[in-house]
Amino acid sequence: MPVPVSRRAVLGGAAGLVCLTACENPAARDLSPGPEVAVLLGAIADEERLISLYEQVTTTYSGLSSAFTDALRDHREHLAVLRRHYVPGTGGATATPAVSATPFAPPSSAAEAVPTARAAEKAAAAARVTDMAGAPAGLAQLLASIGACEAGHATALGLR
């Protein structure tokens, strides 16, 4: 006498077979990070560098802290948003930041602080434009927004 087989049992068995096939062959899935991971890590490194620069300047030249308060706050927010987009473990040998994470050398005088920060903001804004080419649409929009903010900081610092 045939054993009645439910539709659920057939579908469950088929799903199990697919899982066994894919799970036994890890090469069936490409787990290497895409180019957007390197872009994201580079943007994170840039934000960390800018934050470090602003913290150094405001600590060393306390009279300038009001000139850098808004930019420092913005860069901390950028960093938080970028970090939310990074999934730990997706980095790797092919996903290293394109820029050095070496912190900026602190300006040797208060007079050099604003031009140094302005140059750093311009460089970061230019890097975000370059980064957008290698990013999926959603990340490109975020990078464009951050780059626009960095360009705005460079402009504002030029007015001081």
C-alpha positions, -999 to 999 in steps of 0.1 A, spaced: 0 0 0 15 34 -10 24 58 19 6 91 14 31 119 11 22 154 19 32 184 -2 51 198 27 72 167 30 81 168 -7 90 205 -6 110 200 26 129 171 11 137 192 -20 149 221 1 171 197 21 186 183 -11 194 218 -23 210 227 10 231 196 10 243 202 -25 252 239 -18 266 232 16 289 205 5 303 226 -23 315 259 -8 328 270 -42 291 272 -53 289 305 -34 313 334 -40 321 347 -5 349 371 -16 342 407 -7 330 430 -35 348 462 -44 323 482 -24 339 468 8 372 484 0 354 517 -8 336 516 25 368 507 44 386 536 27 358 561 36 359 548 72 396 553 74 393 588 60 367 598 86 389 584 114 418 605 101 397 636 99 383 631 134 419 625 147 431 657 130 402 678 145 407 663 179 445 670 178 439 706 167 412 713 193 433 698 221 465 715 211 450 749 201 420 753 224 413 788 209 404 771 176 379 746 190 348 767 181 360 768 145 361 730 143 332 719 165 306 715 138 330 697 114 341 673 142 305 665 150 297 659 114 326 636 109 317 616 140 282 611 125 296 601 91 318 575 108 289 561 127 268 558 96 296 542 75 303 517 103 267 507 103 271 497 66 302 476 72 296 440 81 325 426 101 342 397 85 336 410 49 371 425 47 401 406 35 432 408 15 413 423 -14 393 447 7 419 470 22 414 507 23 428 526 -7 441 553 16 465 551 45 449 550 79 479 569 92 467 599 112 475 634 101 505 651 117 493 678 139 499 713 125 529 729 141 511 762 148 476 775 152 481 794 119 486 762 101 456 744 116 429 759 93 448 754 61 457 719 71 421 710 79 409 727 47 433 706 26 423 675 44 386 682 38 392 689 1 411 656 -3 384 637 15 357 653 -7 376 644 -38 381 608 -26 343 604 -21 337 614 -57 362 588 -68 346 562 -44 312 567 -59 323 551 -92 330 518 -74 299 517 -52 264 504 -56 237 530 -58 228 532 -21 264 535 -9 271 560 -37 243 582 -24 257 581 11 293 588 -2 279 618 -22 263 632 8 294 628 29 316 643 1 293 673 -2 295 679 36 333 677 34 334 701 5 312 724 26 336 722 55 365 731 31 346 761 19 336 772 54 372 769 66 383 790 36 361 818 49 380 820 83 
